[in-house]
């Protein structure tokens, strides 16, 4: 198992688990616990993002190494995951901002939607990880820096 992809996947799963715990806590009206767990979930998601971006810049992205006949399905799934993750990140920032600005009625409306998007992002992220590194051998990896510099 490759270290950085495994580590980044761990952090995105951890963020989803923390969001689920936060959801349970707020349902039980435990606001202080909810806030702590949700901030921890956001930090976990940010840790994922830092690892992912660093790996992408310095090591690169790994291409799909599975059978050519399913590569198109993987690519469509990956695009869906990337779009979902982007929307989830934007919703996450908006949801956190609403909470910290104490705009609780809006936070209550946006929060559940954000959570569902985030759970879907985590699940599809794990699927991408499994397809790239566990089920099939990863394809080639080229760093962004090498690609830009042409080395």
Secondary structure, DSSP 8 states (H G I E B T S, - for coil): --HHHHHHHHHHHHHHHHHHHHHHHHHTT-HHHHHHHHHHHHHHHHHHHHHHHHHHHHT-EE---S-HHHHHHHHHHHHHHHHHHHHHHHHHHHHHHHHHTT-HHHHHHHHHHHHHHHHHHHHHHHHHHIIIIIIS----EE-HHHHHHT-
